[in-house]
Amino acid sequence: MHDRAYYIDLREKFRPSKIRVTFVLESPPVSGKYFYDPKGKTGEPLFSAMMKVIGHEPATKEDGLVAFSKTGFFLVNATYRPVNHLKSMKKRNEAILADLPELIQDLKHTLGNQQVRVVLVKANICRLLEEPLKTVGFRVINNGTVVPFPSHNHQPNFHKQIKEVLSKAKIGPMSHLYSI
């Protein structure tokens, strides 16, 4: 398992010059299949789903990460301590909420004074973080829409919900996103 600095260093290599949308997910997985690890596989569930969102079929993961960055999309985690191995949802949520101050600082540092739109992904992240992030001034655009994590047969619903959230926020042009 890696520490927070390791994940942020990988992430920062693919930080867009101008961030349009920041996606907030739960945590890096205990499996090591971290979204921003360029040595990973293009078939990883989250990576593959995000490539479909941007309409890109990368030859390598690094190629896809560069393309993702060029769209102005960025991905951060609510916590950088893997929590997906915790069987108790209560314990997962407690770990996420314990790191909420770090997430807020990370978003403030990452986004600066830009009013970048934030999309929450994964049911518990949507439910736990929408109001607290809005309360401190972030533009969370889910507006109650729960976007599931794109694994375990949730891919179709993930794409439907992401498309809905981005469309309602007039993030586009939608033609360069994707059609389902």
C-alpha positions in Angstrom: 0.0 0.0 0.0 1.2 3.5 -0.8 0.9 6.8 1.1 -1.0 9.9 0.1 2.0 11.6 -1.4 2.6 8.7 -3.8 -1.0 8.9 -5.2 -0.9 12.7 -5.4 2.5 12.7 -7.2 1.0 10.3 -9.9 -2.1 12.4 -10.2 -0.3 15.7 -10.5 1.6 14.5 -13.6 -1.8 14.5 -15.4 -3.3 17.7 -14.0 -5.0 19.7 -16.7 -3.7 23.2 -17.3 -7.3 24.4 -16.9 -9.6 22.2 -14.9 -13.2 22.2 -16.1 -14.6 19.3 -14.0 -13.3 17.5 -10.9 -14.6 14.0 -10.2 -14.4 13.0 -6.5 -14.2 9.2 -5.9 -13.8 7.2 -2.7 -10.2 6.1 -2.5 -7.4 4.4 -4.4 -8.3 0.6 -4.4 -6.4 -1.8 -2.3 -5.8 -3.8 -5.5 -3.3 -1.1 -6.7 -5.3 -0.3 -9.8 -5.1 3.4 -9.3 -6.7 5.6 -12.0 -3.6 7.8 -12.5 -1.0 4.9 -12.6 0.2 5.0 -16.2 1.6 1.5 -15.9 -1.9 0.1 -15.3 -4.2 -1.6 -17.9 -6.7 0.3 -20.1 -9.4 -2.3 -19.1 -9.5 -1.2 -15.4 -13.2 -0.5 -14.7 -12.9 3.2 -13.7 -10.4 4.0 -16.3 -12.3 2.3 -19.1 -15.5 4.1 -18.0 -13.8 7.5 -18.0 -12.4 6.9 -21.4 -15.9 6.2 -22.7 -17.0 9.5 -21.1 -14.4 11.4 -23.1 -14.9 9.3 -26.2 -11.3 8.0 -26.4 -10.0 4.6 -27.1 -6.4 4.7 -25.8 -3.6 2.4 -26.9 -2.0 2.7 -23.5 -3.1 4.0 -20.1 -0.7 6.9 -20.3 -2.3 7.9 -23.7 -5.7 7.8 -22.0 -4.5 9.9 -19.0 -3.1 12.5 -21.4 -6.4 12.7 -23.3 -8.4 12.9 -20.0 -6.2 15.8 -18.9 -6.7 17.6 -22.3 -10.5 17.5 -21.7 -10.0 19.5 -18.5 -11.2 16.6 -16.4 -9.5 15.8 -13.2 -10.1 13.1 -10.6 -9.4 13.2 -6.8 -10.2 10.9 -4.0 -12.1 11.6 -0.8 -9.4 9.8 1.1 -6.0 8.4 -0.1 -6.2 5.6 2.4 -7.7 2.6 0.5 -11.1 1.8 2.1 -12.6 -0.6 -0.4 -11.4 -3.6 1.6 -13.4 -2.5 4.6 -16.5 -4.7 4.8 -18.3 -2.4 7.1 -19.8 0.6 5.2 -20.0 2.4 8.5 -16.2 2.1 8.9 -15.6 3.2 5.2 -17.8 6.2 5.7 -16.1 7.1 9.0 -12.7 7.0 7.3 -13.9 9.2 4.5 -15.5 11.7 6.9 -12.3 11.7 9.0 -10.4 12.8 6.0 -12.9 15.4 4.9 -10.7 18.4 6.1 -7.9 17.0 3.9 -10.2 16.7 0.9 -11.4 20.2 1.3 -7.8 21.5 1.5 -6.9 19.4 -1.5 -9.8 20.8 -3.5 -9.0 24.3 -2.5 -5.4 23.9 -3.4 -6.2 22.1 -6.7 -8.9 24.3 -7.8 -7.7 27.6 -6.4 -10.3 30.3 -6.8 -11.8 28.7 -9.9 -15.5 27.8 -9.6 -14.8 24.4 -11.1 -17.7 22.0 -11.2 -17.4 18.9 -9.0 -19.0 15.6 -9.7 -19.3 13.0 -7.0 -19.0 9.3 -8.0 -20.0 6.3 -5.9 -23.2 6.1 -3.9 -21.7 6.6 -0.4 -19.5 9.6 -1.7 -22.6 11.2 -3.2 -24.6 10.8 -0.1 -21.8 11.8 2.4 -20.2 14.7 0.6 -22.6 16.6 -1.5 -23.9 18.9 1.3 -20.6 19.4 3.2 -18.8 20.4 0.0 -21.6 22.7 -1.1 -21.6 24.3 2.4 -18.0 25.3 2.0 -18.5 26.7 -1.4 -17.8 24.0 -4.0 -20.0 23.7 -7.1 -21.2 20.1 -6.7 -23.4 19.5 -9.7 -24.9 16.1 -8.9 -27.9 17.9 -7.4 -29.0 14.7 -5.7 -28.1 12.4 -8.6 -26.3 9.3 -7.3 -23.6 8.2 -9.8 -22.6 4.6 -9.1 -19.0 3.3 -9.3 -18.6 1.7 -12.8 -18.0 -1.9 -11.7 -20.1 -5.0 -10.9 -22.6 -4.4 -13.7 -23.1 -0.7 -12.8 -21.4 0.6 -15.9 -24.6 1.3 -17.9 -26.1 3.3 -14.9 -22.8 5.0 -14.4 -22.8 6.3 -18.0 -26.4 7.3 -17.9 -26.0 9.3 -14.6 -22.7 10.9 -15.7 -24.2 11.9 -19.0 -27.3 13.4 -17.2 -25.2 15.3 -14.7 -22.8 16.7 -17.3 -25.7 17.6 -19.7 -27.7 19.4 -17.0 -24.6 21.4 -16.2 -24.1 22.2 -19.9 -20.7 20.7 -19.9 -19.8 20.0 -23.4 -19.9 20.2 -26.3 -21.7 16.9 -25.6 -20.7 15.7 -29.0 -17.1 15.2 -27.8 -18.3 13.3 -24.7 -20.2 10.2 -25.8 -23.5 8.8 -26.8 -25.2 5.8 -25.3 
